[in-house]
Amino acid sequence: MHEKLLLILGLLLIVMMLVMLAQRIKIAYPIFLVLAGLGISMIPGVPVLKLDPDIIFLIFLPPLLYEAAWYTSWNDFWKWKRPISLLAFGLVFLTSLVVAYVSQALIPGFTLALGFLLGGIVSPPDAVAATTVLKGLKVPKRTIAILEGESLINDASSLIVFRFALAAVMTGVFSMHEATGQFFLVAGMGIVVGIAGAHIFYVIHRFLPTTPAIDAALTVMTPYILFLSAEHFHFSGVMAVVSGGLFMSFRAHEIFKTGTTRINMTGVWNTLIFVMNALVFVLIGLELPDIINGLGETSLMQGIKYGLIISLIVIVVRLLWIYPVAHIPRWISAEARRDASPGWKNPLIIGWAGMRGVVSLATALSIPVMMNSQTEFPMRNLIIFITFIVIFVTLVFQGLTLPLIIKLIKIGELDHILPSHEQQAGIQIRLDKLAVNRLNHEYETSITTNSLIENLKKALENDITLHENHLNSVEMCSNRQSDMEEYQNVMLDIFALQRKELFKMKREKVFTDEEIRKAESQLDLNELKIIGNKHL
């Protein structure tokens, strides 16, 4: 056991090195993860690791779904609910249907239930892969909002398809009429459990004396508790996690009241999700040799052929579906026509960004090894192998070509959205004016008797003037992008110089390490704002 754990940690360290390399050469790290998984499987003498499929499903899926729900903008989600729903439900069911019938006709011995099982696994694109590939590229905000909203709901819908298909394979019985009714019952009650559970955690965060560490720990526990609670009553744990995550995200400003809490929680979740993404591909790399050896009557070349055909199907079906979804609603709905036309470029990006990732892989690995004490699950290894091929093709092929496509078609912003730096300046002006107004009305006497409060008012008034001048400068040079880039580069250079100065202060031991760390944290936040604006 110790040797296996050491092996996994060593391979995880190698994968992280590859991710650093990916960042250096500006390639999305999920692409390197799938390549790392393949590379690990080819290392001679690497021991085969066998894990309980139920453990894989339980450990990985709840936090991955909860994190996706947490970072989904509810306003954007609701604004683009029509295309999101058509992709998250319509496309998932269509992809599952096409994959089911094609795989049944293509693969000897493959039943329709196994086809739907495979379809449910490979139908949902991965938001992490798409947004990582698109990071730093100039794409419309609408595109990102639709992709993130789609990935949130399509994970839930595809996993429900997977659940019903798995039950059909295990029992040998499937009724479309009963499945449809069960679908709405299981999904609806899963949402009820998720919202109810989220209210309980809301009360704990809001009214009990938690600390930043406790708040972060509770957010990690929440998706598991929501998932297990729903599954205990045979409802959809996936829908419980997604609905609970959306609720908690929407009320986050009420329950996480300090910056320390939010920064701490962000660090915990960024680390957790990154490690889970990397660990899944390490695990598939360790299991791939055993999976290939267990293909049975299917040869390796046949398995690759099946995987390539299924990959082609999921890519083509998405591209064929995306254009009607983008334009037909505009022909029949006046509300849809109020938004700018997506044209042909935006649907192309959304269609080509349908890369499969860690959720599909974790779902495939969760297929039980045995149907009962005597019978093995049919074609389990082939389904996992095809899933890996689909992930490999979509991540590597589509992931590497998507930036090139975006640069070639030169798409601009579709909707009127203020640049991030202008929005930040406008927000800060309103907040500072609110503070000055409060000081003038509630603390008028303190301003004249307390020099600290007097200086606070002057600092706020100076900030207001600074931000207003910044907006005026932006308006004057709105057509000179080079001025903004030069300003950002100057600020980053100053921050780098200030960071070196803080290091010198630390060595001089004039100021305490605690105060220097505080100054460094503020410097980090300022730098993040500039870097974020450079990537927009």
C-alpha positions in Angstrom: 0.0 0.0 0.0 2.8 2.4 0.9 4.6 1.6 -2.4 1.4 2.3 -4.4 0.8 5.6 -2.5 4.4 6.7 -3.1 4.1 5.8 -6.8 0.9 7.8 -7.2 2.5 10.8 -5.4 5.6 10.5 -7.6 3.5 10.3 -10.8 1.4 13.3 -9.6 4.6 15.3 -9.1 5.6 14.4 -12.7 2.2 15.5 -14.0 2.5 18.8 -12.2 5.9 19.3 -13.8 4.2 18.7 -17.2 1.5 21.3 -16.2 4.3 23.8 -15.5 5.7 23.0 -19.0 2.3 23.5 -20.5 2.0 26.9 -18.9 5.5 27.8 -20.2 4.6 26.9 -23.8 1.1 28.3 -23.4 -0.9 25.1 -24.0 -3.9 24.3 -21.9 -2.9 21.9 -19.1 -5.8 19.4 -19.6 -4.2 18.5 -22.9 -1.0 17.6 -21.1 -2.9 15.7 -18.5 -4.4 13.3 -21.1 -1.0 12.9 -22.7 0.5 12.2 -19.3 -2.1 9.5 -18.6 -1.2 7.9 -21.9 2.5 8.2 -21.2 2.1 6.7 -17.7 0.4 3.6 -19.2 3.5 3.0 -21.4 6.1 3.1 -18.7 7.5 -0.5 -18.4 7.0 -2.1 -15.0 4.4 0.4 -13.7 2.1 -1.6 -11.4 -1.5 -1.9 -12.2 -3.8 -0.1 -9.8 -7.4 -1.3 -9.2 -9.8 0.9 -7.4 -13.4 0.5 -6.3 -15.6 2.1 -9.0 -18.0 3.5 -6.3 -15.1 5.2 -4.6 -14.0 6.9 -7.8 -17.5 8.2 -8.4 -18.0 9.4 -4.9 -14.6 11.0 -4.4 -14.3 12.9 -7.6 -17.7 13.9 -9.0 -19.4 15.8 -6.1 -16.6 18.4 -5.7 -16.1 18.7 -9.5 -19.8 19.5 -10.0 -20.0 21.7 -6.9 -17.1 23.8 -8.1 -18.6 24.2 -11.5 -21.9 25.4 -9.9 -20.1 27.7 -7.5 -18.3 29.7 -10.3 -21.3 29.9 -12.5 -22.7 33.4 -12.9 -26.4 33.1 -12.1 -27.2 36.3 -14.0 -25.4 35.0 -17.1 -26.9 31.6 -16.7 -30.4 33.0 -16.6 -29.8 35.4 -19.5 -28.6 32.6 -21.8 -30.9 29.9 -20.4 -32.3 29.1 -23.8 -29.1 28.1 -25.6 -27.7 26.5 -22.4 -30.8 24.4 -22.0 -30.9 23.3 -25.6 -27.2 22.3 -25.4 -27.3 20.8 -21.9 -30.5 18.7 -22.4 -31.2 18.5 -26.1 -27.7 17.9 -27.2 -26.9 15.5 -24.4 -29.9 13.4 -25.2 -29.3 13.6 -29.0 -25.6 12.6 -28.6 -26.5 9.7 -26.2 -29.2 8.5 -28.7 -26.9 8.7 -31.8 -23.9 7.1 -29.9 -26.2 4.3 -28.6 -27.5 3.2 -32.0 -24.2 3.7 -33.8 -22.2 1.7 -31.2 -24.9 -1.0 -31.2 -24.5 -1.4 -34.9 -20.7 -0.9 -34.9 -19.5 -3.1 -32.0 -20.4 -6.8 -32.0 -22.3 -7.8 -28.9 -22.9 -4.2 -27.9 -26.5 -3.8 -26.6 -28.6 -0.6 -26.9 -28.4 -0.2 -23.1 -24.6 -0.3 -23.2 -24.8 2.2 -26.1 -26.8 4.6 -23.9 -24.4 4.0 -21.1 -21.5 5.0 -23.4 -23.5 7.9 -24.8 -24.2 9.2 -21.3 -20.5 9.1 -20.5 -19.1 10.8 -23.6 -21.9 13.3 -24.2 -21.0 16.2 -21.7 -18.1 18.5 -22.7 -15.8 19.7 -19.9 -15.8 23.3 -18.8 -12.3 23.2 -17.3 -10.8 22.1 -20.6 -12.7 24.7 -22.7 -12.1 27.7 -20.4 -8.5 26.8 -19.9 -8.0 26.6 -23.7 -9.8 29.9 -24.2 -8.0 31.7 -21.4 -6.0 34.6 -22.8 -7.8 34.5 -26.1 -10.3 37.2 -27.2 -13.6 35.5 -27.3 -17.1 37.0 -26.5 -18.2 37.0 -22.9 -21.4 35.3 -24.2 -19.4 32.3 -25.5 -17.8 31.7 -22.1 -21.1 32.1 -20.2 -22.8 29.6 -22.5 -20.0 27.1 -22.3 -19.8 27.3 -18.5 -23.6 27.2 -18.1 -23.9 24.2 -20.4 -21.1 22.2 -18.7 -22.9 22.7 -15.3 -26.3 21.3 -16.5 -25.1 18.8 -19.0 -23.0 17.0 -16.4 -26.2 16.5 -14.5 -28.3 15.5 -17.4 -25.7 13.1 -18.8 -25.1 11.5 -15.4 -28.9 10.8 -15.1 -28.8 9.2 -18.6 -25.8 7.1 -17.3 -27.7 6.2 -14.2 -30.7 4.9 -16.0 -28.6 3.1 -18.7 -26.6 1.4 -15.9 -29.8 0.2 -14.2 -31.0 -1.1 -17.6 -27.8 -3.1 -18.1 -27.8 -4.4 -14.5 -31.5 -5.5 -14.5 -32.0 -6.2 -18.2 -35.3 -4.2 -18.1 -35.9 -0.8 -19.6 -39.2 1.1 -20.2 -39.1 4.5 -21.8 -42.4 5.5 -20.2 -41.2 4.6 -16.7 -37.8 6.0 -17.3 -39.2 9.4 -18.3 -41.4 9.6 -15.2 -38.5 8.4 -13.0 -36.2 11.0 -14.7 -38.4 13.9 -13.6 -39.0 12.5 -10.1 -35.3 11.7 -9.5 -34.1 15.0 -10.9 -36.8 17.1 -9.2 -36.4 15.5 -5.8 -32.6 15.8 -6.1 -33.0 19.6 -6.6 -35.3 19.7 -3.5 -32.7 17.8 -1.4 -30.0 20.1 -2.7 -31.8 23.3 -1.9 -32.9 22.0 1.6 -29.3 20.9 2.4 -27.9 24.2 1.1 -30.2 26.1 3.5 -28.8 24.2 6.4 -25.2 25.0 5.5 -26.3 28.6 4.8 -27.5 28.9 8.4 -24.3 27.3 9.7 -22.1 29.7 7.8 -24.2 32.8 8.4 -25.1 32.5 12.1 -22.6 30.3 13.8 -19.1 31.6 14.9 -17.1 30.0 12.1 -13.5 30.8 11.2 -12.0 31.0 7.7 -10.6 27.5 8.1 -13.9 26.1 9.3 -15.7 27.8 6.4 -13.3 26.3 3.9 -13.6 22.9 5.4 -17.4 23.1 5.4 -17.5 24.0 1.7 -15.4 20.9 0.9 -17.9 18.8 3.0 -21.0 20.3 1.5 -21.0 18.6 -1.9 -20.4 15.2 -0.4 -23.2 15.6 2.2 -25.6 16.8 -0.4 -24.7 14.0 -2.8 -25.0 11.2 -0.1 -28.2 12.6 1.3 -29.9 12.6 -2.1 -28.5 9.2 -3.0 -29.7 7.8 0.4 -33.3 8.5 -0.7 -32.6 7.2 -4.3 -32.8 10.7 -5.8 -30.2 12.4 -8.0 -27.1 13.3 -6.0 -25.8 15.1 -9.0 -28.8 17.5 -9.2 -28.6 17.9 -5.4 -24.9 19.0 -5.7 -25.6 21.3 -8.7 -28.7 23.0 -7.2 -27.1 23.4 -3.8 -23.9 24.8 -5.3 -25.9 27.4 -7.3 -27.8 28.4 -4.1 -24.7 28.8 -2.0 -22.9 30.7 -4.8 -25.8 33.1 -5.1 -25.8 33.8 -1.3 -22.0 33.8 -1.0 -21.8 37.5 -0.3 -24.0 37.0 2.8 -22.3 34.0 4.3 -18.6 34.7 3.6 -18.3 38.1 5.1 -14.5 38.6 5.3 -11.9 38.8 2.6 -9.7 36.3 4.5 -12.5 33.7 4.3 -13.0 34.2 0.6 -9.3 34.2 -0.3 -8.7 31.1 1.9 -11.6 29.3 0.3 -10.6 30.2 -3.2 -7.1 28.8 -2.6 -8.4 25.6 -1.1 -10.8 24.9 -4.0 -8.3 25.9 -6.7 -5.8 23.4 -5.2 -8.4 20.7 -4.7 -9.9 20.8 -8.2 -6.4 20.9 -9.8 -5.2 17.9 -7.9 -8.4 16.0 -8.6 -8.1 16.7 -12.4 -4.5 15.5 -12.4 -5.1 12.5 -10.1 -7.9 11.1 -12.4 -5.5 11.0 -15.4 -2.8 9.4 -13.2 -5.3 6.7 -12.2 -6.4 6.1 -15.8 -2.7 5.8 -16.8 -2.2 3.1 -14.1 -5.4 1.3 -15.1 -5.0 1.5 -18.9 -2.7 -1.5 -19.3 -5.2 -3.7 -17.4 -8.1 -2.2 -19.4 -6.3 -2.9 -22.7 -5.5 -6.5 -21.6 -9.2 -6.9 -20.6 -10.6 -5.9 -24.0 -11.3 -9.6 -24.6 -12.2 -10.5 -28.2 -11.8 -6.8 -29.2 -8.2 -6.1 -30.4 -6.4 -2.9 -29.6 -6.7 -1.6 -33.1 -10.4 -2.4 -33.2 -10.8 -0.5 -29.9 -8.9 2.5 -31.3 -11.1 2.4 -34.4 -14.3 2.3 -32.3 -13.0 5.2 -30.2 -12.1 7.3 -33.3 -15.6 6.7 -34.8 -17.4 7.6 -31.6 -15.1 10.7 -31.4 -16.1 11.8 -34.9 -19.8 11.3 -34.0 -19.7 13.4 -30.9 -17.9 16.2 -32.8 -20.1 16.2 -35.8 -23.4 15.9 -33.8 -22.4 19.0 -31.8 -21.5 21.0 -34.8 -24.8 20.0 -36.6 -26.8 20.9 -33.5 -25.2 24.2 -32.6 -26.3 26.3 -35.6 -30.0 25.5 -35.3 -29.8 26.2 -31.6 -28.2 29.5 -32.3 -30.5 30.8 -35.0 -33.9 29.1 -35.0 -35.0 30.7 -31.6 -34.4 34.1 -33.2 -36.9 33.3 -36.0 -39.7 32.4 -33.6 -39.1 34.5 -30.5 -39.0 38.3 -30.3 -37.2 38.1 -27.0 -34.3 36.2 -28.6 -34.1 38.8 -31.4 -33.4 41.5 -28.8 -29.9 40.1 -28.4 -27.2 40.6 -31.0 -27.1 37.8 -33.6 -24.4 35.2 -32.9 -23.6 35.0 -36.6 -21.6 32.0 -37.7 -18.4 32.6 -35.8 -19.7 32.3 -32.2 -21.5 29.0 -32.8 -18.4 27.6 -34.5 -16.3 28.4 -31.4 -18.9 26.8 -29.0 -19.3 23.8 -31.3 -15.5 23.2 -31.5 -15.0 23.8 -27.8 -16.9 20.5 -27.0 -13.9 18.8 -25.4 -14.5 15.9 -23.1 -12.6 15.7 -19.8 -12.4 14.6 -16.3 -16.1 14.1 -15.6 -16.4 11.6 -18.5 -13.4 9.8 -17.3 -14.5 9.6 -13.7 -17.9 8.4 -14.8 -16.4 5.7 -17.0 -14.2 4.5 -14.2 -17.2 4.3 -11.9 -18.8 1.4 -13.9 -18.9 -1.6 -11.6 -16.6 -4.4 -12.3 -19.2 -7.1 -11.5 -22.9 -7.2 -12.1 -23.3 -9.7 -9.3 -21.0 -12.2 -7.5 -20.6 -14.4 -10.6 -21.1 -12.1 -13.6 -18.7 -9.5 -14.9 -20.0 -6.2 -16.2 -20.2 -6.6 -20.0 -17.6 -4.7 -22.1 -16.6 -2.5 -19.2 -13.0 -2.2 -20.3 -14.0 -1.4 -23.9 -16.3 1.4 -22.7 -13.5 2.9 -20.5 -11.0 2.6 -23.4 -13.4 4.3 -25.9 -14.0 7.0 -23.4 -10.3 7.6 -23.1 -9.9 7.8 -26.9 -12.8 10.3 -27.1 -11.2 12.5 -24.4 -7.8 12.1 -26.1 -9.1 13.1 -29.6 -11.3 16.0 -28.4 -8.8 17.4 -26.0 -5.6 17.1 -28.1 -7.1 17.7 -31.6 -9.8 20.2 -30.8 -7.9 21.8 -27.9 -4.8 22.5 -30.0 -6.7 23.7 -33.1 -9.3 25.9 -31.2 -6.9 28.8 -30.6 -5.9 28.7 -34.2 -9.5 28.9 -35.4 -10.2 31.8 -33.1 -7.3 33.7 -34.4 -8.3 33.0 -38.0 -11.9 34.1 -37.8 -11.1 37.2 -35.6 -14.3 37.3 -33.7 -15.3 40.4 -31.7 -17.5 41.0 -28.7 -21.1 40.4 -29.6 -22.8 42.3 -26.8 -22.1 45.7 -25.4 -20.0 45.1 -22.3 -17.8 47.6 -20.6 -14.1 46.5 -20.3 -13.2 45.1 -16.9 -11.0 48.0 -15.8 -13.8 50.5 -16.5 -16.3 48.4 -14.6 -13.8 48.1 -11.6 -13.3 51.9 -11.6 -17.0 52.5 -11.8 -17.7 50.1 -8.9 -15.0 51.7 -6.8 -16.4 55.2 -7.4 -19.8 54.1 -6.2 -18.3 52.4 -3.1 -16.1 55.3 -2.2 -18.9 57.9 -2.7 -21.1 55.7 -0.4 -18.4 55.8 2.2 -17.9 59.5 2.0 -21.6 60.1 2.2 -21.7 57.9 5.3 -18.9 59.8 7.0 -20.5 63.2 6.2 -23.9 62.2 7.6 -23.1 59.9 10.5 -19.6 60.9 11.6 -19.5 64.6 11.0 -18.2 65.4 14.4 -15.6 62.7 14.3 -14.2 64.1 11.1 -13.2 67.3 12.9 -12.0 65.8 16.1 -10.3 62.6 14.9 -7.4 63.0 12.5 -7.5 59.4 11.4 -11.1 59.7 10.3 -10.4 63.0 8.6 -7.5 61.4 6.7 -9.8 58.5 5.7 -12.3 60.9 4.2 -9.5 62.7 2.3 -8.1 59.4 1.0 -11.6 58.3 -0.2 -12.1 61.6 -2.0 -8.7 61.3 -3.6 -9.6 57.7 -4.7 -12.8 59.0 -6.3 -10.8 61.7 -8.2 -8.2 59.1 -9.2 -10.8 56.6 -10.6 -12.8 59.4 -12.4 -9.5 60.6 -14.0 -8.8 57.0 -15.0 -12.1 56.7 -16.7 -11.6 60.0 -18.5 -8.2 58.8 -19.6 -9.6 55.5 -20.9 -12.3 57.4 -22.8 -9.7 59.7 -24.4 -7.4 56.9 -25.5 -10.1 54.2 -26.2 -8.7 53.7 -29.6 -5.1 53.4 -28.5 -4.8 49.9 -27.1 -1.1 50.3 -26.9 -1.5 52.9 -24.2 -3.4 50.5 -22.0 -0.9 47.7 -22.6 2.0 50.0 -21.7 0.2 51.1 -18.5 -0.3 47.5 -17.5 3.3 46.6 -18.2 4.5 49.6 -16.2 2.3 48.5 -13.2 3.6 44.9 -13.4 7.2 46.2 -13.4 6.5 48.4 -10.4 4.9 45.5 -8.5 7.9 43.3 -9.2 10.2 46.1 -7.9 8.0 46.5 -4.8 8.1 42.7 -4.2 11.9 42.8 -4.1 11.8 45.8 -1.7 9.5 43.7 0.6 12.1 41.0 0.5 14.8 43.5 1.5 12.6 44.7 4.4 12.2 41.1 5.6 16.0 40.7 5.7 16.4 44.1 7.5 14.0 42.9 10.3 12.7 46.4 10.9 9.1 45.3 10.3 7.5 42.1 11.5 7.0 39.2 9.1 3.3 39.4 9.7 3.0 43.0 8.4 5.2 42.3 5.5 3.0 39.3 4.5 0.0 41.6 4.7 1.6 44.0 2.3 2.7 41.2 0.0 -0.9 39.9 0.0 -2.2 43.3 -1.0 0.5 43.5 -3.7 -0.6 40.1 -5.0 -4.2 41.2 -5.2 -3.3 44.4 -7.1 -1.1 42.3 -9.5 -4.0 39.8 -10.1 -6.3 42.7 -11.1 -3.7 43.9 -13.7 -3.1 40.3 -15.0 -6.8 39.7 -15.2 -7.3 42.8 -17.3 -4.4 41.9 -19.6 -6.1 38.5 -20.4 -9.5 40.1 -21.3 
